[in-house]
Amino acid sequence: MRENGLDMAIRAAGGVGALARSLGISQPSVSNWQKIPAERVLAVETATGVPRTRLRPDLYPEENALDDNESAAPEIDEIDLLRAREYDLLAHLLGRAPGAETLAALAALKGDATPIGMAHLALADAARATSVEAVQREFFDLFIGLGRGELLPYASFYLTGFLHERPLASVRADLASLGIERVDTLKDPEDHIAILCDVMAGLAAGRFDAEETAQKGFFERHLKPWAARFFADLEIAPSSRFYRTVGTLGREFVEIEAQAFAMDA
């Protein structure tokens, strides 16, 4: 009998076959699982947006586990899990250059005729056409560089023209109000696009103890004013080849998010 974490991953991916394709392995392999193998947990988390604490709670227990007399957290809506998956994907690709396993998973992405579906297909094609070495060089040229990269993926820079400005202070204030602490290994300022996407993924997937309205507020304060412009710049940056498709995916997704939150109002 399958464990709950595996069932959640299969539902989020859209079926056993879809999950297998996203991991670059055969469908029978996934069908034979009773639980997600330890070495596959992080890849499944990236592919589905389901947090590792739910995929394998025996390996990744919640830091603040519920007492026996406390009620369990409500089940997350399927659409929110899919949104979390997109944010997780963007955070992963913008935070570090993808390795071989990530490229293999991206190459298996499927899509449909929607803007996001077409962006997924383009990303899959780009993953198949590149190599680990090439995408690492591209990531370096775009975001690191010898003095600086072609793009500076920070809210402060896009909104003020400088780093470490008021937008960063605003992000830090909101993270503190959400109880999210900076980890010691984090090198970038918290207004980096990958970190902001990671926070949105956590809010959408219910990984943080926050009100549902926190998603809209965080997005409209910290992503809506500049993220679409950054992704459009990524699409046309001189070094962008693989990352051109990441820019398209990010721009389309941020525009959909902005429209959805506007309708909620």
C-alpha positions in Angstrom: 0.0 0.0 0.0 1.3 3.4 -1.0 2.3 5.9 1.7 0.4 9.2 1.8 3.5 11.2 0.6 3.7 9.2 -2.6 0.0 9.6 -3.2 0.3 13.3 -2.8 3.2 13.4 -5.3 1.4 11.4 -7.9 -1.7 13.6 -7.6 0.4 16.8 -7.9 2.3 15.5 -10.9 -0.9 14.4 -12.7 -0.5 10.6 -12.4 2.1 7.9 -12.1 3.3 8.3 -15.7 3.6 12.1 -15.4 5.6 11.7 -12.2 7.9 9.2 -13.8 8.5 11.4 -16.8 9.3 14.4 -14.6 12.0 12.3 -12.9 13.4 10.8 -16.1 12.7 7.2 -15.0 10.3 4.5 -16.2 6.7 4.3 -15.2 7.0 0.8 -13.8 9.7 2.0 -11.5 7.3 4.5 -9.9 4.4 2.0 -9.9 6.5 -0.4 -7.8 7.2 2.2 -5.1 5.4 1.9 -1.8 7.1 5.1 -0.6 9.5 7.5 -2.3 13.1 6.3 -2.1 15.3 8.4 0.0 17.6 9.3 -2.9 14.6 10.6 -4.9 12.9 12.8 -2.3 14.5 16.1 -3.3 13.9 15.4 -7.0 10.3 14.6 -6.4 9.9 17.8 -4.3 11.4 19.9 -7.1 9.2 18.2 -9.7 5.9 18.3 -7.8 6.1 21.2 -5.3 5.1 18.8 -2.5 7.5 19.5 0.5 9.8 16.8 1.6 8.3 16.9 5.1 5.1 15.5 3.5 6.8 13.2 1.0 8.9 11.4 3.6 8.1 12.7 7.1 10.2 9.8 8.6 13.2 11.4 6.9 12.3 15.0 7.1 10.1 15.6 10.2 8.4 18.9 10.7 10.4 21.2 12.9 7.2 22.2 14.8 5.4 18.9 14.9 1.8 19.0 16.1 1.0 17.7 19.6 -1.4 14.8 19.8 -4.2 17.1 20.9 -3.8 19.6 18.1 -5.7 19.4 14.9 -3.9 18.6 11.6 -3.3 21.3 9.1 -6.0 21.5 6.3 -5.3 19.8 3.1 -3.8 22.2 0.5 -5.8 22.9 -2.6 -4.6 21.1 -5.8 -4.3 24.4 -7.7 -2.1 25.8 -4.9 0.1 22.8 -5.0 0.6 23.4 -8.8 1.3 27.0 -8.1 3.9 26.0 -5.5 5.4 23.7 -8.0 6.0 26.5 -10.5 7.4 28.8 -7.8 9.7 25.9 -6.6 10.9 25.3 -10.2 11.7 29.0 -10.7 13.4 29.3 -7.3 15.5 26.2 -8.1 16.6 27.4 -11.5 17.3 31.0 -10.5 19.1 30.1 -7.3 21.7 27.8 -8.8 22.7 26.3 -12.1 20.8 23.0 -12.8 22.8 19.8 -12.6 22.4 16.6 -14.6 19.5 15.2 -12.6 17.6 18.5 -12.9 18.2 18.8 -16.6 16.9 15.2 -17.1 13.8 16.0 -15.1 13.2 19.2 -17.1 13.7 17.4 -20.4 10.7 15.2 -19.5 8.4 18.1 -18.9 5.1 18.0 -20.8 2.8 20.8 -21.8 -0.4 21.8 -23.5 -1.6 24.7 -25.6 -1.8 27.2 -22.6 0.9 29.8 -22.2 2.4 27.9 -19.2 2.2 24.6 -21.1 4.0 26.0 -24.1 6.6 27.5 -21.8 7.1 24.0 -20.2 7.6 22.5 -23.6 10.1 25.2 -24.6 12.0 24.6 -21.3 12.1 20.8 -22.0 13.5 21.4 -25.5 16.1 23.8 -24.0 17.1 21.2 -21.4 17.6 18.5 -24.0 19.7 20.9 -26.2 22.1 22.0 -23.5 24.7 20.4 -21.2 25.6 20.7 -17.6 28.8 22.6 -18.5 27.0 24.9 -20.9 24.2 25.9 -18.5 26.7 26.4 -15.7 28.7 28.9 -17.9 25.4 30.6 -18.9 24.3 30.9 -15.2 27.7 32.4 -14.3 27.6 34.9 -17.1 24.0 35.9 -16.4 24.0 36.2 -12.6 27.6 36.2 -11.3 30.2 37.4 -13.8 33.7 38.5 -13.2 32.7 41.8 -11.7 28.9 41.4 -11.9 26.5 39.4 -14.1 24.5 40.7 -16.9 21.4 40.8 -14.7 21.0 41.7 -11.0 18.0 39.7 -9.8 17.2 41.8 -6.8 14.1 43.8 -6.0 16.2 46.7 -4.6 18.1 47.0 -7.9 15.0 46.9 -10.1 13.0 49.3 -8.0 15.7 51.8 -7.0 18.7 51.2 -9.2 20.9 50.2 -6.2 21.4 47.1 -4.0 20.5 46.8 -0.3 17.8 49.5 -0.4 14.4 49.9 1.1 12.8 47.0 -0.9 15.2 44.6 0.9 14.3 46.1 4.3 10.6 45.6 3.4 11.2 41.9 2.5 13.0 41.3 5.7 10.2 42.9 7.7 7.6 40.6 6.1 9.8 37.5 6.5 10.1 38.4 10.2 6.3 38.8 10.5 5.9 35.3 8.9 8.4 33.8 11.3 10.9 33.0 8.5 14.5 33.2 9.6 17.5 33.7 7.4 19.7 30.5 7.3 23.4 30.9 7.9 24.3 29.4 4.5 22.3 32.0 2.6 24.7 34.3 0.7 22.3 36.5 -1.3 20.2 39.3 0.1 16.6 38.2 0.8 15.2 40.3 -2.1 16.8 37.9 -4.6 14.2 36.6 -7.1 14.9 33.0 -6.2 14.4 33.6 -2.5 11.1 35.5 -3.1 9.9 32.6 -5.3 10.9 30.1 -2.6 8.8 32.0 -0.1 5.8 32.2 -2.4 6.1 28.4 -2.9 6.1 27.9 0.8 3.0 30.1 1.3 1.1 28.4 -1.6 2.0 24.9 -0.3 1.1 25.7 3.3 4.7 25.2 4.6 4.5 28.3 6.8 2.1 29.1 9.6 0.5 32.1 7.8 -2.9 33.4 6.9 -4.1 32.6 3.4 -4.1 36.3 2.6 -0.4 36.4 3.2 0.2 35.1 -0.3 -1.4 38.0 -2.0 0.2 40.6 0.2 3.7 39.1 -0.3 3.3 38.8 -4.0 2.0 42.3 -4.5 4.6 44.0 -2.4 7.7 42.0 -3.4 7.1 40.4 -6.9 4.4 42.2 -8.8 6.3 45.6 -9.0 9.3 44.2 -10.8 9.4 40.4 -11.4 7.8 40.5 -14.9 10.3 43.1 -16.0 13.2 40.9 -14.7 11.9 37.8 -16.5 11.5 39.9 -19.7 15.1 41.0 -19.4 16.2 37.4 -18.9 14.5 36.5 -22.2 16.6 38.9 -24.1 19.9 38.9 -22.2 22.9 38.4 -24.5 24.0 35.2 -22.7 20.5 33.7 -22.4 20.0 30.5 -24.3 18.6 27.9 -21.9 17.6 30.7 -19.5 15.6 32.5 -22.2 13.0 29.8 -21.7 13.1 30.3 -17.9 12.4 33.9 -18.5 9.4 33.1 -20.6 8.0 30.7 -18.0 8.6 33.2 -15.2 7.0 36.1 -17.1 3.9 34.1 -18.1 3.5 32.7 -14.6 3.9 36.1 -12.8 1.4 37.7 -15.2 -1.1 34.9 -14.4 -0.5 35.3 -10.7 -1.1 39.0 -10.9 -4.4 38.5 -12.8 -5.6 35.9 -10.3 -4.8 38.0 -7.3 -6.5 41.0 -9.0 -9.7 38.9 -9.5 -9.6 38.0 -5.8 -9.9 41.6 -4.9 
